[in-house]
Amino acid sequence: MTRNITIVGGGFAGLTAALTAAEAGARVTLYEAHGTLGGRARTADGPYRVNEGPHALYNGGPHWTWLRQRGLLGELAPLPALAPTRIRFHHKGALRRVPPLAMVRQTLRDGRQAPVDVDFRTWATELAGRETAEAAAAYSGVALYHHDPGALSARFVQERLRRAASVPPEARFIKGGWGRLIERMAARAWELGVRLETSARVETLPVADGPVIVATALPSAARLLGDPGLTWESGRTVLVDLALRSRRGDPFAISDLDAPGWVERFTTQDPGLAPAGEELLQAQLPIGPGESKADGVAHAERLLDLGFAGWRERTVWRRESVSQGRTGAVDRPGTTWRDRPAIDRGDGVYLVGDQVAAPGMLAEVSFTSAVEAVSLALRTRTGRAGTGRTRTGRAESLDLNRA
């Protein structure tokens, strides 16, 4: 019998769930509140094709193979030539060409697995000293977007450091921006018969003849499910997007090792993101609870002053924003991904996204939770009011999630 599955939210997680369910033969309806699909994976229309925050695909994750097998990955921006020599590190107030050797050797490459129940700062300090631990914690901001990575679980930070610092780099970028990936996923959904309803805001949980998958940001999901306890910590980041007139000698990226922060020139890899003769940058600066947008902007400007000579006079376009709780889950000491909000909410309702109980980092969590939610939903023998459902809320049942 054909199953009906309703999905609320048309971002990367929602579209992944829609494609997975449709491929399994389900009849799928997806509701998206905005006029366009994509959620946080949207890319602005030209002339400056900026994403709503940093978006990279790590090629070590299960979503990479899944997208490639379906022809959805598309063309990737090439890795910039001699990229390691064009990255600068802000350390002890100066811009340097190489990070501290002790940080690379003892913290990023240490073979011992970090503990879950100890914070990263304490664990790394015991291994390599306070200075190295702080530099490594700050560097991890490129994959965490949190103002104090040293306070997070040592295991959580270590895993992300290793992947963010891998050689060759795991992080790759979709040519033309993440919006291109969303366009391909949406087109594939149409081909599979998914009913895509845009500009369709859902205020209450749908009463549907079949499972419902909620693929919204966690605060929206909490309102929709009437569960104020549905929370998990995420980062708060100031984003500064800039278009500058091109200049020879600008670095590919600046990583701040004195405090979490990062500036990247995306047109190094993908010149088509900005008009000819211009380059597109994004600065990503995590800010703490007591800090303001102005604090993050000031941090960005200090890094720009150090690495991008004359950037103020060269600026032809600028945009600033704050990304609140939109950078994925972070795990405190004593917790892992298994402690986050469960995927299976009971009564045929499932929760997916980047802050739920699924393994991986960043978009991988969205992908894995979406595939798991569909797997659980298709196992139910009846509709939302039925019985006999699997209630694990875990992603461990799928072999691909072990990748």
Stockholm file with secondary structure:
# STOCKHOLM 1.0

chainA/1-403         MTRNITIVGGGFAGLTAALTAAEAGARVTLYEAHGTLGGRARTADGPYRVNEGPHALYNGGPHWTWLRQRGLLGELAPLPALAPTRIRFHHKGALRRVPPLAMVRQTLRDGRQAPVDVDFRTWATELAGRETAEAAAAYSGVALYHHDPGALSARFVQERLRRAASVPPEARFIKGGWGRLIERMAARAWELGVRLETSARVETLPVADGPVIVATALPSAARLLGDPGLTWESGRTVLVDLALRSRRGDPFAISDLDAPGWVERFTTQDPGLAPAGEELLQAQLPIGPGESKADGVAHAERLLDLGFAGWRERTVWRRESVSQGRTGAVDRPGTTWRDRPAIDRGDGVYLVGDQVAAPGMLAEVSFTSAVEAVSLALRTRTGRAGTGRTRTGRAESLDLNRA
#=GR chainA/1-403 SS CCCEEEEECCBHHHHHHHHHHHHTTCEEEEECSSSSSBGGGCBCCTTSCCBSSCCCEETTSHHHHHHHHTTCSCCBCCCCTTGGGGEEEEETTEEESSCCHHIIIIIISCCSCCCSSSBHHHHHHHHHCHHHHHHHHHHTHHHHCCSCGGGSBHHHHHHHHHHHTCSSCCEECBTTCHHHHHHHHHHHHHHTTCEEECSCCCCSCCCCSSCEEECSCHHHHHHHHTCTTCCCCEEEEEEEEEEEECCTTCCSEEEESSSSCEEEEGGGTCGGGSCTTEEEEEEEEECCTTCCHHHHHHHHHHHHHHHSTTHHHHEEEEEEEEEEEEEEECCCTTCCGGGSCCSEEETTEEECSTTSSCCSSTHHHHHHHHHHHHHHHHHCSSCTTCCCCCCCCCSTTCGGGGC
#=GC SS_cons         CCCEEEEECCBHHHHHHHHHHHHTTCEEEEECSSSSSBGGGCBCCTTSCCBSSCCCEETTSHHHHHHHHTTCSCCBCCCCTTGGGGEEEEETTEEESSCCHHIIIIIISCCSCCCSSSBHHHHHHHHHCHHHHHHHHHHTHHHHCCSCGGGSBHHHHHHHHHHHTCSSCCEECBTTCHHHHHHHHHHHHHHTTCEEECSCCCCSCCCCSSCEEECSCHHHHHHHHTCTTCCCCEEEEEEEEEEEECCTTCCSEEEESSSSCEEEEGGGTCGGGSCTTEEEEEEEEECCTTCCHHHHHHHHHHHHHHHSTTHHHHEEEEEEEEEEEEEEECCCTTCCGGGSCCSEEETTEEECSTTSSCCSSTHHHHHHHHHHHHHHHHHCSSCTTCCCCCCCCCSTTCGGGGC
//
